[in-house]
Amino acid sequence: MLYFIHLLKLWLIQVRYAITRELAFRANFFAWVIVELAWFVLQLAFVGVVYQHVDSVAGWNRYEMIVLVATNQLIQQIFTAFLMPGLVKLPDLVRTGGLDFLLLKPAPPQFLVSTSSLEIGPLANAGIALIVVLSSLHSLAITPTLSATFTYLLLVLAGLFVHYALLLALVSFTFWIVQAESVLLGYYSIFQVARLPREATRGWFRVIFTFAIPLLLVANVPASVLLRNMKITPILLFLGTSLSAALLASLFFYLGLRRYQSASS
């Protein structure tokens, strides 16, 4: 228990440093918020254009689709704030030998790599996404119960695990590949799959992104809990899948770390 409290204190120090940095560079903070907000508005505008011509897409009406897209935005922005900045720096740390300094610190390497850098700006857009979710639920005349709200937040956390597992696995290739930054393009290319309705996909695409890389579940399952009173079985399946993915990615990271040779060797 004391060990986890120690890690929590380290993480809080990182958060405080990130807040101090953002206050020192306010222009960077507002620029990030504006750019990401513009991208979110474009997604919502696209939804609006589609629903000018149809009443539903794969059984999702306009406001249900907005809940889905906003849930995906919420998860993505939280991930971008707390975990993504540190992970994307791993290839550079390995290439320059900067990983040596992290390995000397009295904390797990995976924890240090994952939390070595934070961005506070995305949290503002996460808050906006949550407001959009609540507004859409109000338009649908849906008032989530306390249990549904708790389950939704738990599944948002599970969605973070899926994003984390995918990106951690991709950046871990840096222990085998010299220019591993190109591998990161794979993450940027496929993470948008999470905002698609699962019912709109078919064949191998649906199988791969449901079971092998469960991105189709990241936003679909939490949104469905709020909108459709989803049964417990798919919820437990998603929770188990997300935890398994994170565990496998962690094992892959440490497998690669065993191959790492420090800059001084």
C-alpha positions as CSV (number, residue, x, y, z in Angstrom):
1,M,0.0,0.0,0.0
2,L,2.8,2.4,0.9
3,Y,4.4,1.6,-2.5
4,F,1.3,2.8,-4.4
5,I,1.1,5.9,-2.2
6,H,4.7,6.6,-3.2
7,L,3.9,6.3,-6.9
8,L,0.8,8.5,-6.4
9,K,3.0,11.2,-4.8
10,L,5.4,11.0,-7.7
11,W,2.6,11.4,-10.2
12,L,1.1,14.4,-8.3
13,I,4.5,16.1,-8.5
14,Q,4.4,15.6,-12.3
15,V,0.9,17.1,-12.4
16,R,2.0,20.1,-10.3
17,Y,5.0,20.6,-12.6
18,A,2.8,20.4,-15.7
19,I,0.4,23.0,-14.3
20,T,3.3,25.3,-13.5
21,R,4.6,24.9,-17.0
22,E,1.2,25.7,-18.6
23,L,0.8,28.8,-16.4
24,A,4.2,30.0,-17.6
25,F,3.3,29.4,-21.3
26,R,-0.3,30.4,-21.5
27,A,-0.2,30.9,-25.2
28,N,0.7,27.3,-25.8
29,F,-2.1,26.2,-23.5
30,F,-4.8,28.2,-25.4
31,A,-3.4,27.2,-28.8
32,W,-3.7,23.6,-27.9
33,V,-7.2,24.0,-26.6
34,I,-8.3,25.9,-29.7
35,V,-6.8,23.4,-32.2
36,E,-8.3,20.4,-30.5
37,L,-11.6,22.1,-30.0
38,A,-11.7,23.0,-33.7
39,W,-11.1,19.3,-34.6
40,F,-14.0,18.3,-32.2
41,V,-16.3,20.9,-33.8
42,L,-15.5,19.5,-37.2
43,Q,-16.5,16.0,-36.1
44,L,-19.8,17.3,-34.7
45,A,-20.4,19.3,-37.9
46,F,-19.8,16.1,-40.0
47,V,-22.4,14.3,-37.8
48,G,-24.8,17.2,-38.4
49,V,-24.3,17.0,-42.2
50,V,-24.9,13.2,-42.2
51,Y,-28.1,13.5,-40.2
52,Q,-29.5,16.1,-42.6
53,H,-30.0,13.2,-45.0
54,V,-30.8,10.2,-42.8
55,D,-32.6,9.6,-39.5
56,S,-30.3,7.0,-38.2
57,V,-27.0,5.3,-38.9
58,A,-26.8,1.6,-37.9
59,G,-29.5,2.2,-35.3
60,W,-27.9,5.4,-33.8
61,N,-29.9,8.6,-34.1
62,R,-28.4,12.1,-34.2
63,Y,-28.0,12.7,-30.5
64,E,-27.0,9.1,-29.8
65,M,-24.2,9.5,-32.3
66,I,-23.1,12.8,-30.7
67,V,-22.9,10.9,-27.3
68,L,-20.7,8.3,-29.0
69,V,-18.4,10.9,-30.7
70,A,-18.2,13.0,-27.5
71,T,-17.4,10.0,-25.4
72,N,-14.6,9.1,-27.7
73,Q,-13.3,12.7,-27.5
74,L,-13.5,12.6,-23.7
75,I,-11.4,9.4,-23.5
76,Q,-8.9,10.6,-26.2
77,Q,-8.3,13.9,-24.5
78,I,-7.8,12.4,-21.0
79,F,-5.3,10.0,-22.6
80,T,-3.6,12.8,-24.4
81,A,-3.3,14.7,-21.2
82,F,-1.9,12.1,-18.8
83,L,-0.3,9.2,-20.7
84,M,0.4,10.0,-24.4
85,P,3.0,12.7,-24.0
86,G,5.3,10.5,-22.0
87,L,4.9,7.4,-24.2
88,V,5.6,9.2,-27.5
89,K,9.0,10.3,-26.1
90,L,10.2,6.7,-25.6
91,P,11.8,6.3,-29.0
92,D,13.8,9.5,-28.5
93,L,14.9,8.4,-25.0
94,V,16.1,5.1,-26.3
95,R,18.0,6.6,-29.3
96,T,19.7,9.4,-27.2
97,G,20.4,7.3,-24.1
98,G,18.0,9.5,-22.0
99,L,16.3,6.3,-20.8
100,D,19.4,5.7,-18.7
101,F,18.4,8.5,-16.3
102,L,14.9,7.1,-15.9
103,L,16.2,3.6,-15.1
104,L,18.3,5.0,-12.3
105,K,15.3,6.4,-10.5
106,P,13.7,4.4,-7.7
107,A,10.4,3.7,-9.5
108,P,9.2,1.2,-12.1
109,P,10.5,2.0,-15.6
110,Q,7.1,1.7,-17.2
111,F,5.5,4.1,-14.7
112,L,8.3,6.7,-15.3
113,V,8.1,6.4,-19.0
114,S,4.3,6.7,-19.0
115,T,4.2,9.7,-16.6
116,S,7.4,11.5,-17.5
117,S,5.5,14.2,-19.4
118,L,2.0,15.6,-19.0
119,E,-0.2,18.1,-20.8
120,I,-2.9,20.0,-19.0
121,G,-4.5,21.6,-22.1
122,P,-6.4,18.5,-23.3
123,L,-8.3,18.5,-20.0
124,A,-10.2,21.6,-21.0
125,N,-11.4,19.8,-24.2
126,A,-12.3,16.7,-22.1
127,G,-14.5,19.0,-20.0
128,I,-16.2,20.3,-23.1
129,A,-16.7,16.8,-24.4
130,L,-18.4,15.8,-21.1
131,I,-20.7,18.8,-21.4
132,V,-21.7,17.7,-24.9
133,V,-22.5,14.2,-23.6
134,L,-24.7,15.7,-20.9
135,S,-26.4,18.1,-23.3
136,S,-27.2,15.3,-25.8
137,L,-28.6,13.1,-23.0
138,H,-30.8,16.0,-22.0
139,S,-32.0,16.3,-25.6
140,L,-32.8,12.6,-25.6
141,A,-34.7,13.1,-22.2
142,I,-32.3,10.5,-20.6
143,T,-31.3,11.0,-17.0
144,P,-28.6,8.4,-16.1
145,T,-29.0,6.5,-12.8
146,L,-26.2,6.6,-10.3
147,S,-25.2,3.0,-11.2
148,A,-25.2,3.9,-15.0
149,T,-23.0,6.9,-14.3
150,F,-20.5,4.9,-12.2
151,T,-20.4,2.2,-14.9
152,Y,-19.9,4.8,-17.6
153,L,-16.9,6.3,-15.8
154,L,-15.5,2.8,-15.1
155,L,-15.7,2.0,-18.8
156,V,-14.1,5.4,-19.7
157,L,-11.2,4.2,-17.6
158,A,-11.2,0.9,-19.5
159,G,-11.1,2.8,-22.7
160,L,-8.0,4.6,-21.5
161,F,-6.4,1.2,-20.9
162,V,-7.1,0.2,-24.5
163,H,-5.5,3.4,-25.9
164,Y,-2.6,3.0,-23.4
165,A,-2.0,-0.7,-24.4
166,L,-2.0,0.1,-28.1
167,L,0.4,3.0,-27.9
168,L,2.7,1.3,-25.3
169,A,3.0,-1.7,-27.6
170,L,3.7,0.4,-30.6
171,V,6.4,2.6,-28.9
172,S,8.0,-0.5,-27.4
173,F,9.1,-1.5,-31.0
174,T,11.7,1.2,-30.5
175,F,13.8,-1.5,-28.7
176,W,14.1,-3.4,-32.0
177,I,13.6,-0.6,-34.6
178,V,16.0,2.4,-34.9
179,Q,13.4,4.9,-36.3
180,A,10.4,3.8,-34.3
181,E,8.7,7.2,-34.6
182,S,7.2,6.0,-37.9
183,V,5.4,3.2,-36.0
184,L,3.5,5.9,-34.1
185,L,1.8,6.8,-37.4
186,G,0.0,3.5,-37.0
187,Y,-1.6,4.8,-33.8
188,Y,-2.6,8.1,-35.2
189,S,-4.1,6.3,-38.2
190,I,-6.3,3.8,-36.4
191,F,-7.4,5.5,-33.2
192,Q,-10.2,7.3,-35.0
193,V,-11.9,3.8,-35.4
194,A,-13.1,4.3,-31.8
195,R,-15.7,6.9,-32.8
196,L,-17.5,4.6,-35.3
197,P,-20.7,2.7,-34.3
198,R,-19.8,-0.9,-34.0
199,E,-23.1,-1.9,-35.7
200,A,-22.0,0.0,-38.8
201,T,-18.9,-2.3,-39.4
202,R,-18.9,-5.8,-40.9
203,G,-16.6,-8.7,-41.6
204,W,-12.9,-8.9,-40.7
205,F,-12.8,-5.2,-39.9
206,R,-15.3,-5.7,-37.1
207,V,-13.6,-8.8,-35.8
208,I,-10.2,-7.3,-35.7
209,F,-11.2,-4.1,-34.0
210,T,-13.5,-5.8,-31.5
211,F,-11.3,-8.7,-30.4
212,A,-7.7,-8.2,-31.5
213,I,-7.6,-4.4,-31.2
214,P,-10.8,-3.5,-29.3
215,L,-11.0,0.1,-30.4
216,L,-14.6,-0.4,-31.5
217,L,-15.5,-1.0,-27.9
218,V,-13.7,2.0,-26.4
219,A,-16.5,4.5,-26.9
220,N,-19.4,2.2,-28.0
221,V,-19.7,0.3,-24.7
222,P,-19.6,3.4,-22.4
223,A,-22.1,5.3,-24.7
224,S,-24.4,2.2,-24.9
225,V,-24.5,2.0,-21.1
226,L,-25.9,5.6,-20.9
227,L,-28.3,5.1,-23.9
228,R,-29.4,1.5,-24.0
229,N,-29.0,-0.1,-20.6
230,M,-26.4,-2.6,-21.8
231,K,-26.3,-6.0,-20.2
232,I,-23.6,-6.9,-17.8
233,T,-21.9,-9.6,-20.0
234,P,-20.5,-7.2,-22.7
235,I,-19.5,-4.8,-19.9
236,L,-17.5,-7.4,-18.1
237,L,-16.0,-8.7,-21.4
238,F,-14.8,-5.2,-22.3
239,L,-13.3,-4.7,-18.8
240,G,-11.5,-8.0,-19.1
241,T,-10.3,-7.3,-22.6
242,S,-8.9,-3.8,-21.7
243,L,-7.0,-5.1,-18.6
244,S,-5.6,-8.1,-20.7
245,A,-4.5,-5.7,-23.4
246,A,-2.7,-3.5,-20.9
247,L,-1.0,-6.5,-19.3
248,L,0.2,-7.9,-22.6
249,A,1.5,-4.4,-23.7
250,S,3.3,-4.2,-20.3
251,L,4.9,-7.6,-20.8
252,F,6.0,-6.6,-24.4
253,F,7.5,-3.3,-23.0
254,Y,9.6,-5.2,-20.4
255,L,10.6,-7.8,-23.1
256,G,12.0,-4.9,-25.1
257,L,13.6,-3.3,-22.1
258,R,15.7,-6.4,-21.6
259,R,17.2,-5.8,-25.0
260,Y,18.1,-2.2,-24.1
261,Q,21.7,-1.3,-24.0
262,S,22.5,2.0,-22.2
263,A,24.3,4.8,-23.9
264,S,27.4,4.1,-21.8
265,S,27.7,0.4,-22.8
